[in-house]
Amino acid sequence: MTEDDIGSRHMNPDEVEKYSMGTLSEAEAAPFDEHLLVCEKCRTLVEASDAYVAAMRAAAKRTRQQAGKTEPRSRFDVKASGAVGRFG
């Protein structure tokens, strides 16, 4: 979304996810910040996504603590364990 797009369309699911995960730069997030001030639909989507991201992060932290690890696993640890998925 560019500054010209503010108010002209809603955030798509990929944009909502990136916004909630904090993976956008300040410059990329700024138009969304402005859009969310006026768009209840997108604000509701972001709030739901924020809750999901927070729940997944809390679950990952509990899992690491239960396994006796405090740091996230690297993709090399995942490969060594034989796990498959998005960690290519």
N, C-alpha and C positions, 0 to 999 in steps of 0.2 A: 504494500500500500504506500502510495506517495502522498505528500501533503495535498496534492490536487484531488486525491480520491476521498479525502475526509468527508464523511457524511454521504457520499455517493453510493456506497455499497457496504455490506456487512463483511466482517472478518470471515475468512474461510477456516475450516477445521485445522489445517496445517498452521495457519497464522496464530490461531488461538493457542495451539499446543506450544509453539515456539515462544509466544508471549508469556504463557504460564510457567514454562520451564526456565525463563530468563535467559534464553539463548540469543536474543536480539540485542544488537548494539543500542546505545542510547538514541542514536540518529534513526535507527529502524523502528524503535519502540515509540518515539515521540508522536507520530501520526496516530498510532493506536491509542495512546494515552488521551489524545484530544477526542478521538472518535468515541471512546468509552464514556466520556463526560456527557455525551448527548444521546447515546444509543443504549437503551435498556436491554434490548435483545442480545447484543454482543456482551454487555456487562454481565448478564446472566450466564452466558456461555463461558466467559472467562472465570467467573466465580466457581462454576462447576468444575472446570478444568483445573483451577487452582487447588480445589479440595482434593481432586483425584491425584494430582502431582504430590501434594503434601502427604496423602495417605500412602502412596507408593514409596516415597522417601522414608517415611517412618517405618514402613514394613521392611524395607531394605536395611535400615539401621538396626532394627530388632534382630533380623536374620544374621547380620554380621556379628552382633553382640552375642547371640546364642552360639554362634560357631567359634567364638573366641577371637574374632577379628574386629579391628576398629577401622580399618581402611577399606575402601571399596576394592573389589577384586579387579585386577587388570585383565585385559582381554587375553593375555598370555596364560593366566591362571585358568580362565574359562576354557581355552583350547586344550590345556593340559588335562583338564578333568573330563574331557570328551563331550562337553556340552556343545550343542549346536544352536543356531539361531542368528540373531542380528549381530553377534559379536565377531564377525568375520575378520 
